[in-house]
Amino acid sequence: MNFTAKEIISSLGGVAAVSRILNIKMQSVSEWLKNERIPEGRLARLAPFAEKATAGKERPITRKKLFPEDYLSRWPELGERNTKKNS
């Protein structure tokens, strides 16, 4: 499932909120909206915040959905959660 830069940034409270989370200039975040793309490294840092902000929503943004190929190597604790649930 793909999420747009606008959806992710909006879910976190907008440009100002994302710039505070990452401690970067608002102009950088605005550029992501303009280009419709969040750089991968920044997206990886925002993913846990977006997951928490959208938990229980109709269309939650999860780390697994954002990085389906390598979410376990990025966040090994997600695999541990699944193991604990299945025990």
Helices and strands as residue ranges (DSSP letters): H 5-11, H 15-22, H 26-35, H 40-54, H 63-66, H 71-74, H 77-86
